[in-house]
């Protein structure tokens, strides 16, 4: 039985939505992160990542991050997660415990990212706020959704 007209269109839209949701859920489970795909929104990582690139991410513990890895973290006052490169790793002591802290910088930025406001870390990003690291980039496929979000002021 083949659906024609608007019923066929609605069926294809529903099938597409189900496939996208299943793929997203599968990626979340397989890659151990709530956000397996992010769209690059700025030029801070050029020429490695450009605005509109989509990056596939994998959740990772701080102990598995190395200098040179590209990681994603969220700052409390920013709209989008930040995706920048680890330049150095420091061990700091907080409350009598050793913690990893990361000096992170965009490849196209002149200085490292500042530490988090209101935290005891001054020049580095604490490991517990790093959400994932980059695995793979899909060039420019996020430009259209990015433009739509910005034009509609959706974030």
Backbone as a chain_set.jsonl record, in Angstrom:
{"seq": "XXXXXXXXXXXXXXXXXXXXXXXXXXXXXXXXXXXXXXXXXXXXXXXXXXXXXXXXXXXXXXXXXXXXXXXXXXXXXXXXXXXXXXXXXXXXXXXXXXXXXXXXXXXXXXXXXXXXXXXXXXXXXXXXXXXXXXXXXXXXXXXXXXXXXXXXXXX", "coords": {"N": [[0.846, -1.178, 0.0], [0.751, 2.06, -0.975], [1.246, 5.329, 0.131], [-0.213, 8.355, -0.903], [0.035, 11.836, -1.875], [-0.648, 14.287, 0.638], [-0.736, 12.586, 2.832], [1.289, 10.736, 2.373], [3.479, 12.471, 2.474], [3.357, 13.307, 5.167], [3.783, 10.846, 6.401], [6.459, 10.299, 5.602], [7.77, 12.421, 6.863], [7.274, 11.808, 9.56], [8.585, 9.314, 9.736], [11.204, 10.137, 9.226], [11.667, 11.782, 11.482], [11.526, 9.867, 13.542], [13.731, 8.24, 12.859], [15.859, 10.091, 13.131], [15.652, 10.698, 15.888], [16.116, 8.138, 16.976], [18.732, 7.664, 16.054], [20.098, 9.767, 17.352], [19.641, 9.059, 20.053], [20.931, 6.584, 20.103], [23.592, 7.396, 19.55], [24.078, 8.953, 21.848], [24.075, 6.982, 23.845], [26.13, 5.229, 22.935], [28.367, 6.916, 22.842], [28.564, 8.047, 25.311], [27.631, 10.617, 26.161], [25.523, 13.469, 26.625], [25.259, 15.239, 24.577], [26.025, 14.392, 21.656], [26.581, 15.555, 19.208], [27.704, 18.695, 18.113], [27.301, 22.024, 16.891], [29.641, 24.155, 15.469], [29.96, 27.476, 16.412], [31.5, 29.733, 16.197], [34.541, 31.387, 15.063], [36.738, 30.634, 16.538], [38.291, 28.325, 16.515], [39.437, 28.105, 14.045], [42.055, 27.216, 11.803], [41.03, 24.625, 12.072], [38.372, 23.898, 12.836], [35.478, 25.279, 11.4], [32.942, 27.856, 11.436], [29.725, 26.5, 11.508], [30.524, 23.901, 11.058], [29.948, 20.518, 12.065], [30.576, 18.726, 14.956], [31.451, 15.548, 16.104], [31.171, 14.119, 19.253], [32.675, 12.559, 22.153], [31.968, 11.387, 25.358], [34.155, 11.765, 28.115], [36.409, 10.963, 30.755], [38.223, 13.184, 32.925], [40.811, 12.143, 33.386], [41.492, 10.861, 31.053], [42.077, 12.734, 29.192], [44.31, 14.407, 27.043], [47.114, 16.613, 26.391], [46.618, 18.602, 23.594], [44.237, 17.437, 22.816], [40.929, 18.189, 21.672], [38.402, 19.66, 23.417], [35.117, 19.89, 24.934], [33.383, 22.181, 26.9], [31.196, 23.745, 29.299], [30.533, 27.04, 30.1], [29.252, 28.918, 32.836], [28.004, 31.343, 32.094], [27.639, 31.425, 29.358], [25.955, 30.974, 26.228], [26.344, 28.886, 24.421], [28.094, 25.699, 24.345], [31.663, 25.509, 24.773], [34.224, 24.805, 22.514], [37.394, 23.962, 22.485], [41.048, 23.659, 22.377], [43.169, 21.623, 24.444], [45.9, 22.939, 26.068], [47.657, 22.655, 28.164], [48.072, 20.661, 31.133], [47.315, 20.753, 34.489], [47.926, 19.88, 37.91], [46.062, 20.511, 40.691], [45.437, 21.398, 44.101], [42.551, 21.063, 45.952], [40.623, 21.515, 48.707], [42.107, 19.564, 50.02], [42.315, 17.547, 48.145], [43.702, 16.194, 45.161], [43.23, 17.57, 41.996], [42.546, 17.571, 38.466], [43.259, 20.166, 36.205], [42.701, 22.182, 33.405], [44.461, 23.96, 30.936], [43.099, 25.749, 28.45], [42.542, 26.657, 25.06], [41.352, 28.393, 22.212], [42.314, 27.606, 18.892], [42.537, 29.796, 17.208], [42.621, 31.905, 18.893], [44.258, 34.49, 20.801], [44.979, 34.187, 23.488], [44.789, 31.943, 26.357], [41.684, 30.419, 27.538], [39.851, 32.033, 30.131], [39.813, 31.136, 33.654], [37.065, 29.648, 35.506], [34.532, 31.848, 36.623], [34.01, 32.724, 39.998], [35.076, 30.448, 41.064], [37.725, 28.521, 42.631], [39.742, 28.231, 40.798], [42.133, 29.788, 38.87], [43.606, 30.105, 36.438], [42.877, 28.018, 34.816], [40.687, 25.408, 33.544], [38.511, 23.465, 35.392], [38.559, 19.901, 35.554], [36.119, 18.637, 36.038], [34.127, 20.04, 34.708], [34.409, 19.586, 32.068], [32.859, 18.218, 29.335], [33.09, 16.527, 27.08], [35.131, 15.112, 24.398], [36.417, 15.906, 21.136], [35.82, 13.855, 18.303], [35.42, 13.612, 15.535], [34.905, 15.576, 12.581], [32.316, 17.075, 10.679], [32.296, 18.836, 7.946], [30.78, 22.003, 7.575], [28.038, 21.181, 7.555], [26.278, 22.067, 9.422], [25.565, 24.672, 8.934], [23.074, 25.606, 7.854], [21.042, 24.873, 9.867], [22.157, 26.433, 11.935], [21.989, 29.081, 10.952], [19.195, 29.296, 10.742], [18.417, 29.012, 13.451], [19.618, 31.336, 14.52], [18.358, 33.399, 13.034], [15.735, 33.107, 13.879], [16.047, 33.678, 16.481], [16.469, 31.6, 18.336], [18.511, 30.713, 19.866]], "CA": [[0.0, 0.0, 0.0], [1.555, 3.271, -1.085], [0.516, 6.536, 0.511], [-0.017, 9.44, -1.859], [-0.375, 13.171, -1.455], [-0.211, 14.805, 1.937], [-0.557, 11.454, 3.762], [2.638, 10.228, 2.118], [4.423, 13.469, 2.995], [3.329, 13.227, 6.629], [4.422, 9.577, 6.771], [7.909, 10.457, 5.444], [8.237, 13.33, 7.924], [7.27, 11.039, 10.818], [9.663, 8.317, 9.655], [12.47, 10.875, 9.369], [11.794, 12.188, 12.888], [11.819, 8.659, 14.326], [15.109, 7.843, 12.552], [16.769, 11.07, 13.744], [15.616, 10.492, 17.345], [16.785, 6.864, 17.266], [20.165, 7.869, 15.832], [20.594, 10.617, 18.431], [19.651, 8.258, 21.281], [22.011, 5.594, 19.95], [24.879, 8.086, 19.706], [24.216, 9.318, 23.262], [24.44, 5.778, 24.595], [27.408, 4.697, 22.474], [29.467, 7.854, 23.06], [28.539, 8.45, 26.725], [27.462, 12.055, 26.302], [24.175, 13.951, 26.331], [25.317, 16.025, 23.34], [27.033, 13.759, 20.799], [26.876, 16.406, 18.055], [27.597, 20.135, 18.351], [27.597, 22.889, 15.75], [30.609, 25.207, 15.776], [29.256, 28.746, 16.219], [32.418, 30.87, 16.065], [35.78, 31.115, 14.349], [37.841, 30.529, 17.498], [39.118, 27.14, 16.282], [39.941, 28.07, 12.671], [41.51, 26.56, 10.619], [40.65, 23.23, 12.333], [36.914, 23.875, 12.73], [34.897, 26.526, 10.93], [31.548, 28.098, 11.783], [28.834, 25.627, 10.762], [30.961, 22.506, 11.117], [29.339, 19.709, 13.116], [31.621, 17.91, 15.573], [31.01, 14.369, 16.842], [31.839, 14.14, 20.555], [32.648, 11.386, 23.018], [32.14, 11.685, 26.771], [35.461, 11.283, 28.559], [36.781, 11.4, 32.096], [39.399, 14.07, 32.873], [42.073, 11.395, 33.373], [41.753, 10.383, 29.699], [42.318, 13.885, 28.319], [45.736, 14.683, 26.852], [47.456, 17.876, 25.736], [46.341, 18.517, 22.165], [42.844, 17.045, 22.594], [39.933, 19.252, 21.574], [37.371, 19.305, 24.391], [33.936, 20.746, 25.041], [32.946, 22.47, 28.261], [30.16, 24.781, 29.389], [30.745, 28.112, 31.067], [27.94, 29.273, 33.384], [27.414, 32.554, 31.528], [27.617, 31.393, 27.9], [24.802, 30.324, 25.619], [26.776, 27.67, 23.742], [29.298, 25.066, 24.896], [32.915, 25.975, 24.17], [35.042, 23.707, 21.989], [38.759, 24.472, 22.339], [42.126, 22.686, 22.527], [43.916, 21.559, 25.704], [47.283, 23.38, 25.875], [48.462, 22.158, 29.289], [47.299, 20.037, 32.207], [47.906, 21.029, 35.799], [47.303, 19.25, 39.076], [45.914, 21.484, 41.759], [44.848, 20.836, 45.308], [41.369, 21.764, 46.443], [40.034, 20.784, 49.832], [42.943, 18.421, 50.35], [42.275, 16.545, 47.079], [44.331, 16.541, 43.89], [42.283, 17.662, 40.878], [43.115, 17.978, 37.189], [42.784, 21.449, 35.721], [43.169, 22.235, 32.028], [44.652, 25.236, 30.242], [42.381, 25.515, 27.202], [42.604, 27.839, 24.201], [40.968, 28.235, 20.816], [43.478, 27.68, 17.993], [42.552, 31.108, 16.586], [42.574, 32.904, 19.964], [45.61, 34.873, 21.222], [45.255, 33.838, 24.888], [43.966, 30.841, 26.871], [40.39, 30.727, 28.137], [39.967, 32.342, 31.564], [39.21, 30.169, 34.57], [35.642, 29.888, 35.757], [34.222, 32.886, 37.598], [33.446, 32.233, 41.25], [35.687, 29.186, 41.477], [39.089, 28.736, 43.106], [40.681, 28.049, 39.694], [42.395, 31.089, 38.287], [44.106, 30.097, 35.069], [42.579, 26.773, 34.125], [39.31, 24.922, 33.586], [38.502, 22.216, 36.162], [38.192, 18.711, 34.791], [34.74, 18.191, 36.227], [33.184, 20.741, 33.825], [34.617, 19.154, 30.686], [31.788, 17.284, 29.005], [33.411, 15.564, 26.034], [36.218, 15.498, 23.498], [36.075, 15.795, 19.72], [36.257, 12.65, 17.595], [35.318, 13.708, 14.087], [34.213, 16.787, 12.144], [31.558, 17.038, 9.433], [32.401, 20.237, 7.527], [29.735, 22.917, 7.104], [26.659, 20.667, 7.465], [25.442, 22.731, 10.411], [25.334, 26.09, 8.597], [21.65, 25.926, 7.684], [20.372, 24.951, 11.173], [22.719, 27.545, 12.701], [21.386, 30.308, 10.424], [17.764, 29.301, 11.119], [18.346, 29.303, 14.899], [19.971, 32.735, 14.748], [17.329, 34.265, 12.453], [14.528, 32.987, 14.701], [16.464, 33.98, 17.868], [16.231, 30.406, 19.154], [19.69, 30.355, 20.645]], "C": [[0.892, 1.242, 0.0], [0.685, 4.476, -0.747], [0.835, 7.653, -0.477], [-0.441, 10.769, -1.256], [0.157, 13.53, -0.088], [-0.006, 13.69, 2.948], [0.833, 10.848, 3.596], [3.701, 11.172, 2.66], [4.51, 13.407, 4.521], [4.02, 11.945, 7.101], [5.943, 9.685, 6.684], [8.486, 11.383, 6.521], [8.309, 12.585, 9.248], [8.379, 9.991, 10.841], [11.014, 8.988, 9.85], [12.702, 11.285, 10.817], [12.161, 10.995, 13.763], [13.267, 8.218, 14.097], [16.106, 8.78, 13.219], [16.805, 10.884, 15.267], [16.319, 9.198, 17.737], [18.297, 6.993, 17.108], [20.772, 8.695, 16.959], [20.687, 9.839, 19.752], [20.765, 7.221, 21.237], [23.381, 6.214, 20.128], [25.119, 8.477, 21.164], [24.689, 8.124, 24.082], [25.838, 5.284, 24.219], [28.588, 5.594, 22.841], [29.477, 8.453, 24.463], [28.504, 9.966, 26.914], [26.035, 12.442, 25.951], [24.113, 14.75, 25.039], [26.373, 15.433, 22.414], [27.417, 14.586, 19.571], [26.71, 17.864, 18.442], [27.955, 20.874, 17.068], [28.566, 23.965, 16.216], [29.964, 26.546, 15.441], [30.196, 29.943, 16.052], [33.66, 30.442, 15.287], [36.97, 30.889, 15.258], [38.738, 29.321, 17.292], [39.601, 27.031, 14.835], [41.454, 27.963, 12.69], [41.104, 25.096, 10.843], [39.148, 23.044, 12.178], [36.453, 25.262, 12.289], [33.451, 26.638, 11.394], [30.655, 27.24, 10.885], [29.287, 24.182, 10.679], [30.207, 21.8, 12.238], [30.414, 18.76, 13.632], [30.965, 16.772, 16.355], [31.847, 14.272, 18.11], [31.714, 12.806, 21.272], [32.845, 11.844, 24.455], [33.433, 11.053, 27.262], [35.719, 11.765, 29.979], [38.037, 12.263, 31.996], [40.728, 13.318, 32.782], [42.438, 10.868, 31.983], [41.995, 11.516, 28.699], [43.81, 14.16, 28.276], [45.919, 16.079, 26.252], [47.28, 17.665, 24.236], [44.92, 18.073, 21.852], [41.972, 18.289, 22.469], [38.758, 18.814, 22.437], [36.232, 20.319, 24.369], [33.618, 20.932, 26.512], [31.942, 23.608, 28.224], [30.55, 25.778, 30.46], [29.373, 28.552, 31.565], [27.263, 30.451, 32.692], [27.404, 32.568, 29.997], [26.422, 30.598, 27.398], [25.178, 28.957, 25.048], [27.941, 27.02, 24.484], [30.525, 25.565, 24.128], [33.715, 24.757, 23.732], [36.416, 24.283, 21.642], [39.771, 23.374, 22.648], [42.804, 22.788, 23.897], [45.375, 21.897, 25.403], [48.213, 22.866, 26.971], [47.519, 21.549, 30.319], [48.051, 20.274, 33.509], [47.199, 20.191, 36.853], [47.258, 20.308, 40.164], [45.257, 20.803, 42.951], [43.691, 21.714, 45.759], [40.764, 20.911, 47.552], [40.809, 19.53, 50.192], [42.963, 17.324, 49.292], [42.964, 17.078, 45.831], [43.283, 16.511, 42.781], [43.046, 18.037, 39.616], [42.449, 19.279, 36.743], [43.461, 21.686, 34.369], [43.294, 23.662, 31.53], [44.135, 24.992, 28.828], [42.375, 26.808, 26.388], [42.102, 27.493, 22.805], [42.192, 28.403, 19.933], [43.626, 29.053, 17.361], [42.483, 32.238, 17.617], [43.987, 33.227, 20.445], [45.972, 34.447, 22.646], [44.373, 32.665, 25.313], [42.64, 31.34, 27.438], [40.596, 31.059, 29.614], [39.366, 31.22, 32.404], [37.756, 30.521, 34.811], [35.451, 30.924, 36.844], [33.599, 32.251, 38.837], [34.01, 30.9, 41.688], [37.109, 29.463, 41.946], [40.139, 28.601, 42.002], [40.902, 29.391, 39.008], [42.741, 31.034, 36.81], [43.79, 28.823, 34.306], [41.12, 26.377, 34.342], [39.312, 23.591, 34.338], [37.977, 21.048, 35.331], [36.742, 18.314, 34.92], [33.722, 18.974, 35.393], [33.385, 20.373, 32.354], [33.644, 18.025, 30.384], [32.208, 16.191, 28.023], [34.657, 16.005, 25.28], [35.826, 15.175, 22.07], [36.645, 14.516, 19.125], [36.398, 12.883, 16.096], [34.571, 14.991, 13.732], [33.531, 16.538, 10.8], [31.486, 18.483, 8.941], [31.09, 20.833, 7.033], [28.296, 22.397, 7.115], [25.722, 21.314, 8.486], [25.129, 24.183, 10.089], [23.854, 26.442, 8.5], [20.92, 25.934, 9.024], [20.869, 26.12, 12.027], [22.09, 28.866, 12.257], [19.909, 30.408, 10.826], [17.614, 29.651, 12.596], [18.612, 30.774, 15.17], [18.909, 33.682, 14.198], [16.053, 34.259, 13.289], [14.801, 33.282, 16.171], [16.161, 32.816, 18.81], [17.46, 29.991, 19.945], [20.822, 30.152, 19.776]], "O": [[1.702, 1.425, 0.909], [-0.429, 4.634, -1.247], [1.99, 7.87, -0.841], [-1.172, 10.822, -0.267], [1.257, 13.135, 0.298], [0.825, 13.83, 3.846], [1.476, 10.489, 4.581], [4.7, 10.736, 3.233], [5.6, 13.449, 5.092], [4.757, 11.962, 8.087], [6.648, 9.222, 7.58], [9.58, 11.137, 7.027], [9.291, 12.712, 9.98], [9.039, 9.807, 11.864], [11.873, 8.466, 10.56], [13.814, 11.151, 11.328], [13.022, 11.11, 14.635], [13.956, 7.858, 15.051], [17.087, 8.326, 13.808], [17.88, 10.91, 15.865], [17.043, 9.168, 18.731], [19.056, 6.488, 17.936], [21.843, 8.36, 17.467], [21.677, 9.944, 20.475], [21.462, 7.009, 22.23], [24.245, 5.631, 20.783], [26.237, 8.349, 21.663], [25.591, 8.244, 24.911], [26.637, 4.957, 25.097], [29.681, 5.101, 23.119], [30.327, 9.292, 24.764], [29.248, 10.523, 27.721], [25.41, 11.826, 25.088], [23.038, 14.921, 24.465], [27.504, 15.917, 22.386], [28.46, 14.345, 18.962], [25.697, 18.24, 19.032], [28.784, 20.427, 16.275], [28.339, 24.612, 17.238], [29.478, 26.743, 14.328], [29.734, 31.054, 15.791], [33.803, 29.28, 14.906], [38.11, 30.946, 14.798], [39.841, 29.282, 17.835], [40.116, 25.988, 14.434], [42.087, 28.584, 13.543], [40.854, 24.39, 9.867], [38.699, 22.141, 11.471], [36.973, 26.28, 12.746], [32.813, 25.633, 11.709], [30.802, 27.245, 9.663], [28.511, 23.318, 10.269], [29.865, 22.419, 13.246], [31.08, 18.077, 12.853], [30.055, 16.991, 17.154], [33.075, 14.333, 18.059], [30.786, 12.033, 21.036], [33.773, 12.598, 24.749], [33.771, 9.935, 26.871], [35.29, 12.855, 30.357], [38.832, 12.087, 31.073], [41.671, 13.809, 32.162], [43.582, 10.469, 31.761], [42.105, 11.274, 27.497], [44.494, 14.152, 29.3], [44.99, 16.648, 25.678], [47.739, 16.666, 23.681], [44.436, 18.301, 20.744], [42.248, 19.316, 23.089], [38.184, 17.745, 22.228], [36.364, 21.433, 23.863], [33.584, 19.969, 27.279], [31.852, 24.343, 27.241], [30.859, 25.403, 31.591], [28.417, 28.558, 30.789], [26.036, 30.536, 32.711], [27.181, 33.62, 29.397], [25.945, 29.674, 28.057], [24.424, 27.993, 25.176], [28.695, 27.706, 25.175], [30.423, 25.988, 22.977], [33.865, 23.796, 24.487], [36.58, 24.99, 20.648], [39.407, 22.296, 23.119], [42.989, 23.879, 24.436], [46.016, 21.234, 24.587], [49.406, 22.665, 26.741], [46.333, 21.874, 30.372], [49.253, 20.03, 33.612], [46.028, 19.839, 36.707], [48.27, 20.917, 40.511], [44.608, 19.766, 42.816], [43.826, 22.927, 45.924], [40.441, 19.74, 47.353], [40.222, 18.538, 50.624], [43.567, 16.274, 49.511], [42.833, 18.252, 45.485], [42.538, 15.54, 42.648], [44.062, 18.729, 39.676], [41.24, 19.461, 36.887], [44.652, 21.42, 34.212], [42.377, 24.471, 31.671], [44.656, 24.147, 28.1], [42.224, 27.902, 26.933], [42.399, 26.419, 22.282], [43.028, 29.265, 20.204], [44.738, 29.444, 17.007], [42.306, 33.4, 17.252], [44.834, 32.335, 20.496], [47.154, 34.355, 22.977], [43.331, 32.417, 24.705], [42.491, 32.515, 27.773], [41.424, 30.435, 30.278], [38.524, 30.455, 31.933], [37.276, 31.566, 34.371], [36.129, 30.886, 37.871], [32.764, 31.352, 38.733], [33.469, 30.277, 42.602], [37.644, 30.54, 41.681], [41.32, 28.837, 42.256], [39.941, 30.052, 38.611], [42.229, 31.826, 36.019], [44.377, 28.573, 33.253], [40.422, 26.926, 35.195], [40.045, 22.677, 33.959], [37.069, 21.203, 34.515], [36.184, 17.71, 34.004], [32.549, 18.6, 35.373], [32.615, 20.803, 31.495], [33.608, 17.011, 31.082], [31.738, 15.057, 28.118], [35.173, 17.104, 25.481], [35.011, 14.287, 21.821], [37.784, 14.138, 19.394], [37.352, 12.426, 15.467], [33.71, 15.443, 14.486], [34.082, 15.887, 9.912], [30.698, 19.272, 9.463], [30.392, 20.257, 6.198], [27.397, 23.133, 6.709], [24.507, 21.128, 8.419], [24.489, 24.863, 10.891], [23.431, 27.476, 9.016], [20.228, 26.91, 9.319], [20.089, 26.729, 12.759], [21.702, 29.68, 13.095], [19.435, 31.48, 11.203], [16.785, 30.487, 12.958], [17.906, 31.395, 15.965], [18.592, 34.68, 14.845], [15.37, 35.277, 13.397], [13.91, 33.157, 17.011], [15.668, 33.007, 19.922], [17.419, 28.976, 20.641], [21.915, 29.841, 20.248]]}, "num_chains": 1, "name": "protein.A"}
